[in-house]
Amino acid sequence: MLIADVLQLIDRLAPERLAADWDNSGVQIAGEAREVSRLAVRLDPLPLALADCLDWGAQFVLTHHPLYLKPQTPNRESPYLQVLRLMLPAKAWLYAAHTTLDQTPDGPAFWLGRELNLQDARPLEPTLAPDLAALGAGFGQVGELPESLAWSDFADALAGLVDRQVWSVVGDIPGRVSRIAYCPGSGGSLIAEAEKAGADVFITGDIKYHQALEARIAVVDVGHFCLEEEMTRRFAGMVSGILAPHGVEVRFFRGCDPFRFRLPCA
């Protein structure tokens, strides 16, 4: 399949015009390959991770996180320089669907809401593109559970969906949970929006100390990795479903949560 066709497909699944103004979604490295028979998908464009993709024979690597947010120069030893050393000789392409994927209406970023069967779901922060906002594009989501749950029952249901053994919980724990808000990745900036939306609980990752101090509703920090790793896995399935009939093999490469936790002995 031609590279141009793959790029058009990704833009349909995660439109580049949805990218936030601070983001670097889209082509990260323009390779020399003109056709794709193997496409790798993974969360992070780390050097060792990309080396695995290239060893598999990928001519195109699709990641969620971009190679950089601010332009860099390869003038010192760094992960950025290591990635260039890997990708350029391999003639492979690197593409990031970052905030483009985060905001895509009914896209894989909203997998948690679908698993919780949220009703009347809407974005917490609608996109600035009016036509796409009307379709439900934006960051995060808020909606109603099919039925109210006791806090402990809700926590058990969430534990069955996220692949992490340790959470941080801040704010006021409700007796019962009816309205849920969530944002995959780092969503601390949307806590206020979740409060305004009347959410009983907000689920996200990377909550900062002062955000935690100011939280008035229950905020569950399940970590950046687990929400977006699952999102990326589902994105890989979508891409595979479209490309496989055209002879392109798509493979999802699992990542690894960089956080490790130690419980001191009593």
Secondary structure, DSSP 4 states (H G I P E B T S, - for coil): -BHHHHHHHHHHHS-GGG--TT---EEEE--S--B-SEEEEES---HHHHHHHHHHT-SEEEESS-S-SS---S-SSSHHHHHHHHHHHHT-EEEE-SHHHHH-TTSGGGHHHHHTT-EEEE-SEE-S-HHHHTTT-EE-EEEEEEEEEEHHHHHHHHHTTS--S--EEESBPPSEEEEEEEEEEE-GGGHHHHHHTT-SEEEEE---HHHHHH--BEEEE--HHHHHHHHHHHHHHHHHHHHGGGT-EEEEPP---S--------
